Amino acid sequence: MNWDQIKGNWKQVQGKVKEQWGKLTDDDLTVINGQREQLTGKLQERYGMAKEEAEKKAKEFADQCNC
């Protein structure tokens, strides 16, 4: 799935994001709103990931998401 599809289906995708990254709050999910850049920033913030690692994890999530 690509990020345009994820953004369009964000309400449904939020549950899968929370399953994957439980440290993300509902407020974080509201801020992210299906935007890859926001997700990578929140992953860096909550999990202490480097930017490259957060981008890789976000891409892996999108590739595996059957939302």
N, CA, C, O and CB atoms as a CASP TS submission, in Angstrom:
PFRMAT TS
TARGET T0000
AUTHOR 0000-0000-0000
METHOD Language model
MODEL 1
PARENT N/A
ATOM      1  N   MET     1       0.851  -1.163   0.000  1.00  0.00           N
ATOM      2  CA  MET     1       0.000   0.000   0.000  1.00  0.00           C
ATOM      3  C   MET     1       0.901   1.231   0.000  1.00  0.00           C
ATOM      4  O   MET     1       1.944   1.251   0.653  1.00  0.00           O
ATOM      5  CB  MET     1      -0.970  -0.005   1.221  1.00  0.00           C
ATOM      6  N   ASN     2       0.486   2.252  -0.737  1.00  0.00           N
ATOM      7  CA  ASN     2       1.294   3.466  -0.737  1.00  0.00           C
ATOM      8  C   ASN     2       0.725   4.481   0.247  1.00  0.00           C
ATOM      9  O   ASN     2      -0.369   4.299   0.783  1.00  0.00           O
ATOM     10  CB  ASN     2       1.363   4.070  -2.150  1.00  0.00           C
ATOM     11  N   TRP     3       1.478   5.546   0.476  1.00  0.00           N
ATOM     12  CA  TRP     3       1.086   6.511   1.507  1.00  0.00           C
ATOM     13  C   TRP     3      -0.169   7.284   1.146  1.00  0.00           C
ATOM     14  O   TRP     3      -0.882   7.740   2.039  1.00  0.00           O
ATOM     15  CB  TRP     3       2.210   7.479   1.759  1.00  0.00           C
ATOM     16  N   ASP     4      -0.461   7.444  -0.141  1.00  0.00           N
ATOM     17  CA  ASP     4      -1.712   8.111  -0.512  1.00  0.00           C
ATOM     18  C   ASP     4      -2.902   7.270  -0.047  1.00  0.00           C
ATOM     19  O   ASP     4      -3.899   7.805   0.437  1.00  0.00           O
ATOM     20  CB  ASP     4      -1.778   8.347  -2.050  1.00  0.00           C
ATOM     21  N   GLN     5      -2.786   5.957  -0.197  1.00  0.00           N
ATOM     22  CA  GLN     5      -3.853   5.060   0.249  1.00  0.00           C
ATOM     23  C   GLN     5      -3.950   5.039   1.776  1.00  0.00           C
ATOM     24  O   GLN     5      -5.045   5.031   2.339  1.00  0.00           O
ATOM     25  CB  GLN     5      -3.613   3.638  -0.286  1.00  0.00           C
ATOM     26  N   ILE     6      -2.801   5.030   2.428  1.00  0.00           N
ATOM     27  CA  ILE     6      -2.800   5.037   3.888  1.00  0.00           C
ATOM     28  C   ILE     6      -3.447   6.321   4.396  1.00  0.00           C
ATOM     29  O   ILE     6      -4.269   6.290   5.312  1.00  0.00           O
ATOM     30  CB  ILE     6      -1.359   4.898   4.440  1.00  0.00           C
ATOM     31  N   LYS     7      -3.075   7.440   3.802  1.00  0.00           N
ATOM     32  CA  LYS     7      -3.657   8.715   4.219  1.00  0.00           C
ATOM     33  C   LYS     7      -5.167   8.724   4.003  1.00  0.00           C
ATOM     34  O   LYS     7      -5.917   9.218   4.844  1.00  0.00           O
ATOM     35  CB  LYS     7      -3.008   9.876   3.454  1.00  0.00           C
ATOM     36  N   GLY     8      -5.610   8.174   2.871  1.00  0.00           N
ATOM     37  CA  GLY     8      -7.035   8.121   2.574  1.00  0.00           C
ATOM     38  C   GLY     8      -7.812   7.209   3.499  1.00  0.00           C
ATOM     39  O   GLY     8      -9.003   7.422   3.726  1.00  0.00           O
ATOM     40  N   ASN     9      -7.150   6.196   4.035  1.00  0.00           N
ATOM     41  CA  ASN     9      -7.792   5.226   4.929  1.00  0.00           C
ATOM     42  C   ASN     9      -7.295   5.374   6.363  1.00  0.00           C
ATOM     43  O   ASN     9      -7.321   4.412   7.131  1.00  0.00           O
ATOM     44  CB  ASN     9      -7.538   3.800   4.436  1.00  0.00           C
ATOM     45  N   TRP    10      -6.846   6.557   6.725  1.00  0.00           N
ATOM     46  CA  TRP    10      -6.178   6.745   8.015  1.00  0.00           C
ATOM     47  C   TRP    10      -7.005   6.279   9.196  1.00  0.00           C
ATOM     48  O   TRP    10      -6.454   5.704  10.135  1.00  0.00           O
ATOM     49  CB  TRP    10      -5.831   8.185   8.200  1.00  0.00           C
ATOM     50  N   LYS    11      -8.299   6.506   9.180  1.00  0.00           N
ATOM     51  CA  LYS    11      -9.137   6.085  10.315  1.00  0.00           C
ATOM     52  C   LYS    11      -9.015   4.579  10.543  1.00  0.00           C
ATOM     53  O   LYS    11      -8.939   4.128  11.686  1.00  0.00           O
ATOM     54  CB  LYS    11     -10.619   6.467  10.072  1.00  0.00           C
ATOM     55  N   GLN    12      -8.996   3.799   9.458  1.00  0.00           N
ATOM     56  CA  GLN    12      -8.890   2.348   9.576  1.00  0.00           C
ATOM     57  C   GLN    12      -7.462   1.910   9.907  1.00  0.00           C
ATOM     58  O   GLN    12      -7.264   0.906  10.591  1.00  0.00           O
ATOM     59  CB  GLN    12      -9.353   1.684   8.283  1.00  0.00           C
ATOM     60  N   VAL    13      -6.476   2.653   9.429  1.00  0.00           N
ATOM     61  CA  VAL    13      -5.072   2.286   9.583  1.00  0.00           C
ATOM     62  C   VAL    13      -4.561   2.568  11.003  1.00  0.00           C
ATOM     63  O   VAL    13      -3.612   1.926  11.453  1.00  0.00           O
ATOM     64  CB  VAL    13      -4.222   3.040   8.563  1.00  0.00           C
ATOM     65  N   GLN    14      -5.170   3.502  11.694  1.00  0.00           N
ATOM     66  CA  GLN    14      -4.696   3.894  13.019  1.00  0.00           C
ATOM     67  C   GLN    14      -4.559   2.710  13.974  1.00  0.00           C
ATOM     68  O   GLN    14      -3.606   2.649  14.750  1.00  0.00           O
ATOM     69  CB  GLN    14      -5.633   4.914  13.613  1.00  0.00           C
ATOM     70  N   GLY    15      -5.485   1.790  13.923  1.00  0.00           N
ATOM     71  CA  GLY    15      -5.412   0.619  14.801  1.00  0.00           C
ATOM     72  C   GLY    15      -4.179  -0.216  14.530  1.00  0.00           C
ATOM     73  O   GLY    15      -3.533  -0.701  15.459  1.00  0.00           O
ATOM     74  N   LYS    16      -3.853  -0.382  13.269  1.00  0.00           N
ATOM     75  CA  LYS    16      -2.658  -1.156  12.915  1.00  0.00           C
ATOM     76  C   LYS    16      -1.387  -0.429  13.335  1.00  0.00           C
ATOM     77  O   LYS    16      -0.409  -1.057  13.739  1.00  0.00           O
ATOM     78  CB  LYS    16      -2.626  -1.434  11.409  1.00  0.00           C
ATOM     79  N   VAL    17      -1.407   0.888  13.240  1.00  0.00           N
ATOM     80  CA  VAL    17      -0.253   1.679  13.674  1.00  0.00           C
ATOM     81  C   VAL    17      -0.057   1.510  15.182  1.00  0.00           C
ATOM     82  O   VAL    17       1.070   1.341  15.649  1.00  0.00           O
ATOM     83  CB  VAL    17      -0.443   3.184  13.310  1.00  0.00           C
ATOM     84  N   LYS    18      -1.151   1.554  15.937  1.00  0.00           N
ATOM     85  CA  LYS    18      -1.054   1.387  17.392  1.00  0.00           C
ATOM     86  C   LYS    18      -0.595  -0.020  17.770  1.00  0.00           C
ATOM     87  O   LYS    18       0.119  -0.195  18.758  1.00  0.00           O
ATOM     88  CB  LYS    18      -2.403   1.685  18.049  1.00  0.00           C
ATOM     89  N   GLU    19      -1.001  -1.024  16.989  1.00  0.00           N
ATOM     90  CA  GLU    19      -0.526  -2.383  17.241  1.00  0.00           C
ATOM     91  C   GLU    19       0.985  -2.457  17.029  1.00  0.00           C
ATOM     92  O   GLU    19       1.703  -3.076  17.814  1.00  0.00           O
ATOM     93  CB  GLU    19      -1.252  -3.396  16.323  1.00  0.00           C
ATOM     94  N   GLN    20       1.449  -1.827  15.973  1.00  0.00           N
ATOM     95  CA  GLN    20       2.869  -1.855  15.616  1.00  0.00           C
ATOM     96  C   GLN    20       3.710  -1.033  16.592  1.00  0.00           C
ATOM     97  O   GLN    20       4.779  -1.468  17.020  1.00  0.00           O
ATOM     98  CB  GLN    20       3.066  -1.333  14.193  1.00  0.00           C
ATOM     99  N   TRP    21       3.220   0.152  16.936  1.00  0.00           N
ATOM    100  CA  TRP    21       3.962   1.087  17.780  1.00  0.00           C
ATOM    101  C   TRP    21       3.075   1.554  18.923  1.00  0.00           C
ATOM    102  O   TRP    21       2.439   2.604  18.833  1.00  0.00           O
ATOM    103  CB  TRP    21       4.471   2.297  16.957  1.00  0.00           C
ATOM    104  N   GLY    22       3.033   0.781  19.989  1.00  0.00           N
ATOM    105  CA  GLY    22       2.154   1.043  21.117  1.00  0.00           C
ATOM    106  C   GLY    22       2.458   2.306  21.901  1.00  0.00           C
ATOM    107  O   GLY    22       1.605   2.791  22.644  1.00  0.00           O
ATOM    108  N   LYS    23       3.667   2.849  21.748  1.00  0.00           N
ATOM    109  CA  LYS    23       4.012   4.070  22.470  1.00  0.00           C
ATOM    110  C   LYS    23       3.379   5.312  21.855  1.00  0.00           C
ATOM    111  O   LYS    23       3.370   6.374  22.478  1.00  0.00           O
ATOM    112  CB  LYS    23       5.510   4.235  22.513  1.00  0.00           C
ATOM    113  N   LEU    24       2.852   5.193  20.642  1.00  0.00           N
ATOM    114  CA  LEU    24       2.212   6.341  20.008  1.00  0.00           C
ATOM    115  C   LEU    24       0.845   6.561  20.643  1.00  0.00           C
ATOM    116  O   LEU    24       0.062   5.621  20.783  1.00  0.00           O
ATOM    117  CB  LEU    24       2.080   6.131  18.472  1.00  0.00           C
ATOM    118  N   THR    25       0.564   7.780  21.019  1.00  0.00           N
ATOM    119  CA  THR    25      -0.695   8.112  21.671  1.00  0.00           C
ATOM    120  C   THR    25      -1.762   8.462  20.633  1.00  0.00           C
ATOM    121  O   THR    25      -1.470   8.624  19.448  1.00  0.00           O
ATOM    122  CB  THR    25      -0.499   9.280  22.653  1.00  0.00           C
ATOM    123  N   ASP    26      -2.994   8.572  21.103  1.00  0.00           N
ATOM    124  CA  ASP    26      -4.073   9.007  20.219  1.00  0.00           C
ATOM    125  C   ASP    26      -3.792  10.409  19.688  1.00  0.00           C
ATOM    126  O   ASP    26      -4.095  10.715  18.534  1.00  0.00           O
ATOM    127  CB  ASP    26      -5.427   8.976  20.957  1.00  0.00           C
ATOM    128  N   ASP    27      -3.218  11.251  20.526  1.00  0.00           N
ATOM    129  CA  ASP    27      -2.848  12.594  20.068  1.00  0.00           C
ATOM    130  C   ASP    27      -1.790  12.523  18.976  1.00  0.00           C
ATOM    131  O   ASP    27      -1.846  13.275  18.002  1.00  0.00           O
ATOM    132  CB  ASP    27      -2.337  13.441  21.243  1.00  0.00           C
ATOM    133  N   ASP    28      -0.822  11.616  19.136  1.00  0.00           N
ATOM    134  CA  ASP    28       0.195  11.429  18.095  1.00  0.00           C
ATOM    135  C   ASP    28      -0.459  11.031  16.779  1.00  0.00           C
ATOM    136  O   ASP    28      -0.113  11.555  15.721  1.00  0.00           O
ATOM    137  CB  ASP    28       1.226  10.362  18.522  1.00  0.00           C
ATOM    138  N   LEU    29      -1.409  10.100  16.852  1.00  0.00           N
ATOM    139  CA  LEU    29      -2.077   9.631  15.646  1.00  0.00           C
ATOM    140  C   LEU    29      -2.865  10.751  14.980  1.00  0.00           C
ATOM    141  O   LEU    29      -2.958  10.807  13.754  1.00  0.00           O
ATOM    142  CB  LEU    29      -2.999   8.463  15.972  1.00  0.00           C
ATOM    143  N   THR    30      -3.427  11.632  15.778  1.00  0.00           N
ATOM    144  CA  THR    30      -4.145  12.782  15.231  1.00  0.00           C
ATOM    145  C   THR    30      -3.177  13.701  14.498  1.00  0.00           C
ATOM    146  O   THR    30      -3.481  14.193  13.411  1.00  0.00           O
ATOM    147  CB  THR    30      -4.877  13.555  16.351  1.00  0.00           C
ATOM    148  N   VAL    31      -2.019  13.928  15.092  1.00  0.00           N
ATOM    149  CA  VAL    31      -1.005  14.783  14.467  1.00  0.00           C
ATOM    150  C   VAL    31      -0.477  14.135  13.186  1.00  0.00           C
ATOM    151  O   VAL    31      -0.305  14.811  12.171  1.00  0.00           O
ATOM    152  CB  VAL    31       0.160  15.054  15.450  1.00  0.00           C
ATOM    153  N   ILE    32      -0.223  12.842  13.233  1.00  0.00           N
ATOM    154  CA  ILE    32       0.322  12.127  12.074  1.00  0.00           C
ATOM    155  C   ILE    32      -0.638  12.206  10.897  1.00  0.00           C
ATOM    156  O   ILE    32      -0.234  12.528   9.780  1.00  0.00           O
ATOM    157  CB  ILE    32       0.606  10.655  12.426  1.00  0.00           C
ATOM    158  N   ASN    33      -1.903  11.915  11.146  1.00  0.00           N
ATOM    159  CA  ASN    33      -2.963  12.042  10.135  1.00  0.00           C
ATOM    160  C   ASN    33      -2.590  11.437   8.778  1.00  0.00           C
ATOM    161  O   ASN    33      -2.911  12.000   7.731  1.00  0.00           O
ATOM    162  CB  ASN    33      -3.310  13.500   9.948  1.00  0.00           C
ATOM    163  N   GLY    34      -1.913  10.293   8.805  1.00  0.00           N
ATOM    164  CA  GLY    34      -1.593   9.593   7.572  1.00  0.00           C
ATOM    165  C   GLY    34      -0.388  10.125   6.826  1.00  0.00           C
ATOM    166  O   GLY    34      -0.122   9.689   5.706  1.00  0.00           O
ATOM    167  N   GLN    35       0.339  11.044   7.405  1.00  0.00           N
ATOM    168  CA  GLN    35       1.495  11.637   6.738  1.00  0.00           C
ATOM    169  C   GLN    35       2.769  10.909   7.155  1.00  0.00           C
ATOM    170  O   GLN    35       3.083  10.814   8.342  1.00  0.00           O
ATOM    171  CB  GLN    35       1.601  13.142   7.064  1.00  0.00           C
ATOM    172  N   ARG    36       3.486  10.407   6.179  1.00  0.00           N
ATOM    173  CA  ARG    36       4.702   9.627   6.434  1.00  0.00           C
ATOM    174  C   ARG    36       5.733  10.426   7.222  1.00  0.00           C
ATOM    175  O   ARG    36       6.347   9.898   8.149  1.00  0.00           O
ATOM    176  CB  ARG    36       5.311   9.158   5.118  1.00  0.00           C
ATOM    177  N   GLU    37       5.929  11.680   6.868  1.00  0.00           N
ATOM    178  CA  GLU    37       6.932  12.497   7.543  1.00  0.00           C
ATOM    179  C   GLU    37       6.592  12.678   9.023  1.00  0.00           C
ATOM    180  O   GLU    37       7.478  12.668   9.878  1.00  0.00           O
ATOM    181  CB  GLU    37       7.053  13.863   6.858  1.00  0.00           C
ATOM    182  N   GLN    38       5.305  12.843   9.312  1.00  0.00           N
ATOM    183  CA  GLN    38       4.883  12.990  10.709  1.00  0.00           C
ATOM    184  C   GLN    38       5.094  11.684  11.470  1.00  0.00           C
ATOM    185  O   GLN    38       5.519  11.696  12.625  1.00  0.00           O
ATOM    186  CB  GLN    38       3.401  13.421  10.788  1.00  0.00           C
ATOM    187  N   LEU    39       4.798  10.562  10.823  1.00  0.00           N
ATOM    188  CA  LEU    39       5.007   9.256  11.464  1.00  0.00           C
ATOM    189  C   LEU    39       6.481   9.052  11.773  1.00  0.00           C
ATOM    190  O   LEU    39       6.825   8.636  12.879  1.00  0.00           O
ATOM    191  CB  LEU    39       4.487   8.113  10.565  1.00  0.00           C
ATOM    192  N   THR    40       7.349   9.333  10.824  1.00  0.00           N
ATOM    193  CA  THR    40       8.778   9.122  11.080  1.00  0.00           C
ATOM    194  C   THR    40       9.263  10.032  12.211  1.00  0.00           C
ATOM    195  O   THR    40      10.087   9.618  13.026  1.00  0.00           O
ATOM    196  CB  THR    40       9.602   9.380   9.797  1.00  0.00           C
ATOM    197  N   GLY    41       8.765  11.251  12.264  1.00  0.00           N
ATOM    198  CA  GLY    41       9.134  12.155  13.346  1.00  0.00           C
ATOM    199  C   GLY    41       8.687  11.642  14.702  1.00  0.00           C
ATOM    200  O   GLY    41       9.435  11.714  15.676  1.00  0.00           O
ATOM    201  N   LYS    42       7.472  11.126  14.765  1.00  0.00           N
ATOM    202  CA  LYS    42       6.963  10.593  16.039  1.00  0.00           C
ATOM    203  C   LYS    42       7.701   9.321  16.439  1.00  0.00           C
ATOM    204  O   LYS    42       7.915   9.083  17.627  1.00  0.00           O
ATOM    205  CB  LYS    42       5.454  10.312  15.941  1.00  0.00           C
ATOM    206  N   LEU    43       8.094   8.500  15.465  1.00  0.00           N
ATOM    207  CA  LEU    43       8.873   7.302  15.788  1.00  0.00           C
ATOM    208  C   LEU    43      10.225   7.699  16.363  1.00  0.00           C
ATOM    209  O   LEU    43      10.709   7.081  17.312  1.00  0.00           O
ATOM    210  CB  LEU    43       9.061   6.413  14.536  1.00  0.00           C
ATOM    211  N   GLN    44      10.829   8.724  15.793  1.00  0.00           N
ATOM    212  CA  GLN    44      12.097   9.215  16.318  1.00  0.00           C
ATOM    213  C   GLN    44      11.923   9.710  17.752  1.00  0.00           C
ATOM    214  O   GLN    44      12.735   9.413  18.629  1.00  0.00           O
ATOM    215  CB  GLN    44      12.653  10.340  15.426  1.00  0.00           C
ATOM    216  N   GLU    45      10.870  10.454  17.967  1.00  0.00           N
ATOM    217  CA  GLU    45      10.613  11.061  19.273  1.00  0.00           C
ATOM    218  C   GLU    45      10.295  10.005  20.340  1.00  0.00           C
ATOM    219  O   GLU    45      10.886  10.019  21.420  1.00  0.00           O
ATOM    220  CB  GLU    45       9.457  12.058  19.167  1.00  0.00           C
ATOM    221  N   ARG    46       9.373   9.100  20.042  1.00  0.00           N
ATOM    222  CA  ARG    46       8.904   8.134  21.047  1.00  0.00           C
ATOM    223  C   ARG    46       9.844   6.951  21.246  1.00  0.00           C
ATOM    224  O   ARG    46       9.943   6.413  22.349  1.00  0.00           O
ATOM    225  CB  ARG    46       7.549   7.621  20.659  1.00  0.00           C
ATOM    226  N   TYR    47      10.542   6.541  20.169  1.00  0.00           N
ATOM    227  CA  TYR    47      11.369   5.341  20.248  1.00  0.00           C
ATOM    228  C   TYR    47      12.860   5.626  20.182  1.00  0.00           C
ATOM    229  O   TYR    47      13.669   4.703  20.282  1.00  0.00           O
ATOM    230  CB  TYR    47      10.999   4.406  19.150  1.00  0.00           C
ATOM    231  N   GLY    48      13.239   6.901  20.014  1.00  0.00           N
ATOM    232  CA  GLY    48      14.654   7.243  19.949  1.00  0.00           C
ATOM    233  C   GLY    48      15.355   6.692  18.720  1.00  0.00           C
ATOM    234  O   GLY    48      16.556   6.424  18.755  1.00  0.00           O
ATOM    235  N   MET    49      14.617   6.524  17.641  1.00  0.00           N
ATOM    236  CA  MET    49      15.188   6.006  16.403  1.00  0.00           C
ATOM    237  C   MET    49      15.914   7.117  15.646  1.00  0.00           C
ATOM    238  O   MET    49      15.565   8.293  15.742  1.00  0.00           O
ATOM    239  CB  MET    49      14.089   5.384  15.521  1.00  0.00           C
ATOM    240  N   ALA    50      16.921   6.713  14.900  1.00  0.00           N
ATOM    241  CA  ALA    50      17.543   7.635  13.956  1.00  0.00           C
ATOM    242  C   ALA    50      16.566   7.880  12.813  1.00  0.00           C
ATOM    243  O   ALA    50      15.674   7.068  12.568  1.00  0.00           O
ATOM    244  CB  ALA    50      18.903   7.074  13.424  1.00  0.00           C
ATOM    245  N   LYS    51      16.730   8.979  12.127  1.00  0.00           N
ATOM    246  CA  LYS    51      15.821   9.332  11.036  1.00  0.00           C
ATOM    247  C   LYS    51      15.750   8.226   9.986  1.00  0.00           C
ATOM    248  O   LYS    51      14.665   7.866   9.531  1.00  0.00           O
ATOM    249  CB  LYS    51      16.262  10.641  10.384  1.00  0.00           C
ATOM    250  N   GLU    52      16.903   7.690   9.605  1.00  0.00           N
ATOM    251  CA  GLU    52      16.945   6.643   8.570  1.00  0.00           C
ATOM    252  C   GLU    52      16.199   5.391   9.023  1.00  0.00           C
ATOM    253  O   GLU    52      15.480   4.774   8.238  1.00  0.00           O
ATOM    254  CB  GLU    52      18.403   6.286   8.224  1.00  0.00           C
ATOM    255  N   GLU    53      16.371   5.020  10.288  1.00  0.00           N
ATOM    256  CA  GLU    53      15.682   3.837  10.808  1.00  0.00           C
ATOM    257  C   GLU    53      14.176   4.059  10.841  1.00  0.00           C
ATOM    258  O   GLU    53      13.410   3.168  10.474  1.00  0.00           O
ATOM    259  CB  GLU    53      16.196   3.489  12.213  1.00  0.00           C
ATOM    260  N   ALA    54      13.745   5.237  11.276  1.00  0.00           N
ATOM    261  CA  ALA    54      12.314   5.553  11.337  1.00  0.00           C
ATOM    262  C   ALA    54      11.712   5.534   9.933  1.00  0.00           C
ATOM    263  O   ALA    54      10.605   5.031   9.743  1.00  0.00           O
ATOM    264  CB  ALA    54      12.085   6.934  12.005  1.00  0.00           C
ATOM    265  N   GLU    55      12.429   6.075   8.953  1.00  0.00           N
ATOM    266  CA  GLU    55      11.938   6.055   7.574  1.00  0.00           C
ATOM    267  C   GLU    55      11.832   4.632   7.052  1.00  0.00           C
ATOM    268  O   GLU    55      10.879   4.293   6.349  1.00  0.00           O
ATOM    269  CB  GLU    55      12.854   6.876   6.666  1.00  0.00           C
ATOM    270  N   LYS    56      12.811   3.795   7.395  1.00  0.00           N
ATOM    271  CA  LYS    56      12.789   2.391   6.974  1.00  0.00           C
ATOM    272  C   LYS    56      11.587   1.668   7.589  1.00  0.00           C
ATOM    273  O   LYS    56      10.891   0.920   6.902  1.00  0.00           O
ATOM    274  CB  LYS    56      14.109   1.681   7.377  1.00  0.00           C
ATOM    275  N   LYS    57      11.345   1.892   8.880  1.00  0.00           N
ATOM    276  CA  LYS    57      10.220   1.241   9.562  1.00  0.00           C
ATOM    277  C   LYS    57       8.879   1.701   8.974  1.00  0.00           C
ATOM    278  O   LYS    57       7.961   0.897   8.813  1.00  0.00           O
ATOM    279  CB  LYS    57      10.265   1.540  11.078  1.00  0.00           C
ATOM    280  N   ALA    58       8.773   2.982   8.659  1.00  0.00           N
ATOM    281  CA  ALA    58       7.539   3.493   8.061  1.00  0.00           C
ATOM    282  C   ALA    58       7.319   2.872   6.685  1.00  0.00           C
ATOM    283  O   ALA    58       6.191   2.523   6.338  1.00  0.00           O
ATOM    284  CB  ALA    58       7.582   5.033   7.954  1.00  0.00           C
ATOM    285  N   LYS    59       8.383   2.732   5.898  1.00  0.00           N
ATOM    286  CA  LYS    59       8.269   2.114   4.573  1.00  0.00           C
ATOM    287  C   LYS    59       7.873   0.647   4.694  1.00  0.00           C
ATOM    288  O   LYS    59       7.019   0.167   3.949  1.00  0.00           O
ATOM    289  CB  LYS    59       9.594   2.243   3.801  1.00  0.00           C
ATOM    290  N   GLU    60       8.497  -0.063   5.634  1.00  0.00           N
ATOM    291  CA  GLU    60       8.145  -1.470   5.850  1.00  0.00           C
ATOM    292  C   GLU    60       6.672  -1.607   6.245  1.00  0.00           C
ATOM    293  O   GLU    60       5.977  -2.510   5.778  1.00  0.00           O
ATOM    294  CB  GLU    60       9.049  -2.090   6.939  1.00  0.00           C
ATOM    295  N   PHE    61       6.208  -0.710   7.102  1.00  0.00           N
ATOM    296  CA  PHE    61       4.816  -0.740   7.512  1.00  0.00           C
ATOM    297  C   PHE    61       3.906  -0.560   6.310  1.00  0.00           C
ATOM    298  O   PHE    61       2.948  -1.314   6.142  1.00  0.00           O
ATOM    299  CB  PHE    61       4.539   0.339   8.556  1.00  0.00           C
ATOM    300  N   ALA    62       4.193   0.428   5.473  1.00  0.00           N
ATOM    301  CA  ALA    62       3.367   0.693   4.297  1.00  0.00           C
ATOM    302  C   ALA    62       3.374  -0.491   3.335  1.00  0.00           C
ATOM    303  O   ALA    62       2.340  -0.839   2.764  1.00  0.00           O
ATOM    304  CB  ALA    62       3.853   1.951   3.580  1.00  0.00           C
ATOM    305  N   ASP    63       4.539  -1.105   3.160  1.00  0.00           N
ATOM    306  CA  ASP    63       4.661  -2.248   2.248  1.00  0.00           C
ATOM    307  C   ASP    63       3.853  -3.457   2.749  1.00  0.00           C
ATOM    308  O   ASP    63       3.319  -4.226   1.949  1.00  0.00           O
ATOM    309  CB  ASP    63       6.142  -2.638   2.083  1.00  0.00           C
ATOM    310  N   GLN    64       3.770  -3.613   4.064  1.00  0.00           N
ATOM    311  CA  GLN    64       3.076  -4.772   4.636  1.00  0.00           C
ATOM    312  C   GLN    64       1.616  -4.515   4.964  1.00  0.00           C
ATOM    313  O   GLN    64       0.870  -5.455   5.237  1.00  0.00           O
ATOM    314  CB  GLN    64       3.778  -5.216   5.873  1.00  0.00           C
ATOM    315  N   CYS    65       1.201  -3.268   4.942  1.00  0.00           N
ATOM    316  CA  CYS    65      -0.148  -2.915   5.361  1.00  0.00           C
ATOM    317  C   CYS    65      -1.181  -3.387   4.343  1.00  0.00           C
ATOM    318  O   CYS    65      -1.103  -3.058   3.159  1.00  0.00           O
ATOM    319  CB  CYS    65      -0.262  -1.408   5.566  1.00  0.00           C
ATOM    320  N   ASN    66      -2.140  -4.156   4.820  1.00  0.00           N
ATOM    321  CA  ASN    66      -3.269  -4.601   3.994  1.00  0.00           C
ATOM    322  C   ASN    66      -4.512  -3.900   4.494  1.00  0.00           C
ATOM    323  O   ASN    66      -5.487  -4.536   4.893  1.00  0.00           O
ATOM    324  CB  ASN    66      -3.448  -6.160   4.037  1.00  0.00           C
ATOM    325  N   CYS    67      -4.463  -2.600   4.469  1.00  0.00           N
ATOM    326  CA  CYS    67      -5.518  -1.802   5.067  1.00  0.00           C
ATOM    327  C   CYS    67      -6.613  -1.484   4.061  1.00  0.00           C
ATOM    328  O   CYS    67      -7.587  -0.813   4.401  1.00  0.00           O
ATOM    329  CB  CYS    67      -4.945  -0.520   5.637  1.00  0.00           C
TER
END
